[in-house]
Amino acid sequence: MTILLTGGTGTLGRLVAPLLVDAGRTVRVLSRSRHEAKDGIEYVTGDLASGDGLEAAIGGADTIVHCAGSTKGDEDKARNLVKAAARAGSQHLVYISVVGADRIPVESRVDRAMFGYFAAKRAAELAVEGSGLPWTTLRATQFHDFMLTAARGMAKMPVIPVPAGMRFQPVDAGDVAERLAGLALGEPAGLVADIAGPTVYGMDEIVRGYLNAVGKRRLMVPVRLPGKAARAYRDGGNLSLDQATGQRTWEDFLAERVGTRG
């Protein structure tokens, strides 16, 4: 079996690829730039945004695992991939989405500015579902890596405005990779159970944990964000309390990634 992996050099994809290789699959990673084959992984050139090279990249691949993601353009990239996969008659399309994609309303300009990612992910989900191909979609809560990037950025400010009432259930990318690889090796299953981290934190706890780990102190000021999307967040639309199957905590992640100084 040959598996085409998009986003194979990203946070999630780089963890999924070796798991598929270890399972005895031929892994082909789609990239916009040329790479030499390495560690049993082949690389093919193509562009999800323009669609260039996708048909050649997909040719001969039994399964496609779509991990490529960004803050914008996810919908168009998914549609281009789906069109090429449909023409190739792909047997299984696996997509990683986000918990809350169907529950965080993104209607106003304010919503789009802060939470447009959820709308893009939902549109990509619908493109996969409507492709006519056998498919599997897994929704995950925010990765530890994403929360670390956010906390680092916020910690650069002398006074940190923290979104009031917002909670997060960060999950480890390694836990998600194992689940996604297992789904890619299995039969198409439609929308499967979410994967979420083991603990729920307020954003203030996320930031405070980071500050403690790097030995910094900052004043934090709660700020109530406007809009329907922010309200849905405060209501827990981004959480999956019944699917806390991820094992690694935020504290464990911080201890390994940045150390602990306090």
Secondary structure as UniProt FT lines:
FT   STRAND          2..6
FT   TURN            7..9
FT   TURN            11..12
FT   HELIX           13..22
FT   TURN            23..24
FT   STRAND          26..31
FT   TURN            39..40
FT   STRAND          41..45
FT   TURN            48..50
FT   TURN            52..53
FT   HELIX           54..58
FT   TURN            59..60
FT   STRAND          63..66
FT   HELIX           74..88
FT   STRAND          92..98
FT   TURN            99..103
FT   HELIX           109..129
FT   TURN            130..131
FT   STRAND          135..140
FT   HELIX           144..155
FT   STRAND          159..163
FT   TURN            164..165
FT   STRAND          167..168
FT   HELIX           173..185
FT   STRAND          190..191
FT   STRAND          201..202
FT   HELIX           203..214
FT   STRAND          219..223
FT   HELIX           228..234
FT   TURN            235..238
FT   HELIX           241..243
FT   HELIX           250..257
//
